[in-house]
Amino acid sequence: MKTVLYLDELLLVNFALGAALLLGAGLLAGRSCTGARLLAGSGAAALASLGLLLPELPGPLAVLYKAATCCGAVAAAYGVPGRRGFARLCGWYALLNLLLGGAVLLPGAQSANLCLYLPLSPGRLLAACAAVYALLRGVVYCFGRAQGRSFAAVLVCGSARVPVQAFCDTGFAVQDPLSGRAVALAYYPAVRGALPGALQTFLDAHFAGRSPLPPPGLGVRLVPCTTLAGPCLLPAVPGLRLQAGQRQAQGFLTAFYCPAAPPDHWTLLLGPELTERVHPL
């Protein structure tokens, strides 16, 4: 028996399902994404459903296709926030996909290349996805939200805009000793590409252990900070803006940090004062 698939319906339904499952994965992993990135991730999830139309792949290739499309959808929505953070997001996303499949699996289901086609109307399928998401919200309500102080934001440097995962640390209270301005701590590899070339060159040399002179005109200063490794001086610059939704903050310093291992839960660390200006938690 042949099954007729309507391509527009297939893509639209999987777009909505992908959005719900990506939001659920972020909820469990304690991460959030901007609306534009959610649209990109949902689009990637919808395109992945076209695997139903491909010729049947050998088992290992089908698994590779499924893993690659899963990681692609997560990366489009949340970026790659460190190896462990990215693996956690992918794991939750895959698990929620399995949970949804188990919730609505009926006789007559068909699959190709590990993509499942269910003999359900779009309304019933979306209702089943809503039930999975409601179950997830219930679990979070009972056991608490993971990393609830993390939120998606955009760091603006001139015309460049860098999506970051901001994290509010109530114990982070670094200030510029000269001006008293608040300091945000950025993970340097995550924002490097948006910085001016002269600043990139200086910071590359600084974190390589050399002692370069700061480039003139950028206002680079060294801010004292105490980390687990002990006290240190971090290079910082003024002039960057931080946006989260319709709110924004400016007039702070952005210091740069380049640890040996990337942080799991953030690419931009904020204190409570600066967080309150852009994203009240």
N, C-alpha and C positions, 0 to 999 in steps of 0.2 A: 504494500500500500504506500503510495506516495503522499508526502506531506507538502502542502503549499505554504511558503513563507512570504509574508509581506515585508519587504525590506524596511520601509519607513516605520512600520509598527515595531519590528524587531529592534531597530536602533533607538527609537524613542523610549520603549519600555526598558531596555538595558541602560539607557542614559539615566533614567530615574532610579533604577535599582542601584546602579553604580554610585550615584550621589548619596543615597541612603546608607549604603555599606561603607563608603569612604568616611562619611560623618561618624558612623558607628565605630569604625576602627580608630579614628581620631579621638573619640570620646573615651575609649578604653585605654588608649596610649597616652592620654593627657595632652593632646595636641589639637591645634585648630589651624584652619587655612582660610585664605581670603576667598571671596566669592569667585573671582576670576580663576583662581587655581582649582577651586572645586569644579567649575565648569570644564576646565581642561582635563582633570582627572576623570570626570564622568564621561567626557567625550572619548577618552582612551578606553574606558571600560566598555562603552557602546561599540567601538570599533573592534574590540577583542571578541565580541560575540559573533563576528563574521567568520570565526573559525568553524562555525557550523557548515559553512558553504564550501570550505576547502576540501580537497581530496583527503581521504583518510590517511593520517600520518602514522608511521611506526610508533610504538609505545614511548620510547625515550624522547623522540622528537615532539610528541604530543605533550608530554610532561614539560619539556623545555619551553614549548610555545605557551603553555598555561602559566608557567612561572614567570616568563618574560613579560607577558601581558599584565599579570598581576603587579609585578614590580613597576612596570611602566605607568600604570594607573596611579599607584601610590606616589611615585616620584613626581608625576605631573601635579598631583594635589598638594603634597607636603614637602617636595624636594627630598634631599638625602641628608637628614639631620644626624649625621654620625652613623657608623655601621650598626651599632646595637639598636639605636632609635629607629633606623630604617627597617631593620629586621623585625622589630617589635610591631611596627605598623603593618608590614607585609603579612606577618603571622596572624594578626587579628583580622585583617581583611580577608585572608584565605579562610580562616575559621568561620567568619560570618557568612561567607559564600557557601560553605558546607552546611552551616546551620540553616540557611534559607533553602538550600536544595533538599535537606532532610525534612523541613517543615512542609514542603508542598509536593514531595515526590509521590507520583501517582502511577498506576499502571498505564502503559502507553508512552511513558517518557522515552525520548530518544536522545542520543548523544553522538557527537563527532568531535574528535580531537580534544576530549575532556570538556567540551562545551555542551551544556545540558539544554535540551528543548523540552518544555513541559506542555502538555495539552490543556492549558488553562487560558482563560480570557485575560487580557491585560489588567482588568480591574481586580480579578482574584489574585493575580500574581503580585500586584502592587499592594494589595491588602495583606498578603502573606509577608511581604517585606516590611510593611508597617508593623505587623505583629512582632517580627523579629526585633525591630528597632525599639518597640515598646518594652519588650522583655529586657533588652539591653539597658534602657533607661531605668527600669525597675531594679536591675542589679546595681547600677551606679547609685541609685537613691539609697539602697540598703547598705552598700559597702563603701560608698564614698567615691569621689571622682579622683582619678589618678592625675597627679601633677596639675592641680586646678589653677595654679598661678601662671601657667604658660598660655601665650596667645600669639596669633599671627600679626605681624606688623610689617611696615615697609620703612627702610632706612633710605633717606634721600640725600644724595651727594651731588649737587649741581643738577644736571639733567638725568643723572643715573638713579635708578630706583632698584633697591636690593631687597627682596623678600627675606625676612628674618623670623626666627622663632624666638620671641622675647619671653624672658622668664623673670618674674618678680621674686627677688630674694630679700626677705625682711632683714637679714643680717648684712646686706650689702649697703654700705653708706659712704662710699668713696666720694670725696669732694676735692675740687681744685683748691689747694691751700692758699693760692694768691687771690682768687676771685670769689671763692666760696660756692662756685657753681657745681651743680650735680654732675656726676660722671656716669656714662653708660659704658659697659665693657663689651666690646665686640670681638668675636672669634675671627681673627684676621683672615685665615684662608677663605672664609665664607663671604667676606665683603671685599676682598682684595681687588677683584676685577672692576669694581665701580669707582675706585679711588683714582685721583690724578696720578699720572705717570711718575712725577717727581716724588710724590708721597710714597708710591709703591716701591720705588728704588730705595728710598730712605728706610722704609720699614723692613724690606727684604734684608738689607745690610744689618739693620739693628737686630733682627731676630736670628741672623746668622752668626752673631757674636762680635761683629765689628763695631766700631764707634764712629759712625758717620756724623757729619754736621747736618742739622735739620735744614731742609730747603727753605730759602727765604720766602716770605709772603704767605705761608700757609698757617702760621701761628702755632707750630708744633711746640709742645711743652711736655715735660716729664712729670707725671703724677705719681706720688708715692702710694703704694698699695701693699697690703700684706696678704699673702696667699698661703696655701698649705706648704709650699716650698720655702716660705720665709718672706721677708720684706724685699720689695723690688721697685723699680721705677718703670712705669709704663708710658709709652709715647701716646699723646692725646692731641686731638685737633678740635677746634670749634667749627661752627658753621653747618653741621649736618642737622637734618630734621628727621623726626620720627612720626610716622602716621599709623593709626590703627582705626579703620573705619573712617568716620567723619572727624575724628579728633586728631590733633597733632601737637607736638611739643618741639620747641627749639630753645636756643640759649643755653644748652648744656654742652659738655665736652664728651667726645667719643674717644675712649682709650682702646688700644688694641692689644690683644693677648693671643699668644700662639703656643699653647701647651703641646707636649709630645703626643698626647692622645686627644682627639676631639671630644668636646663635651657631648653628653647623650641628649640632654633635654633643652638645650638653648644654643642660639648663635648670637644672642644679645642679652646681656645680664643687666637688670635695672634694680634700683632701690625703690622703696615704697613711694617716695616723694615724686619721682619721675614717672613711675607707673600710674599714679593717680591722675596725672595730667593727660594721659592718652588712653588709659583702659582701666577704669575703676573695677576692682575685683570684689 
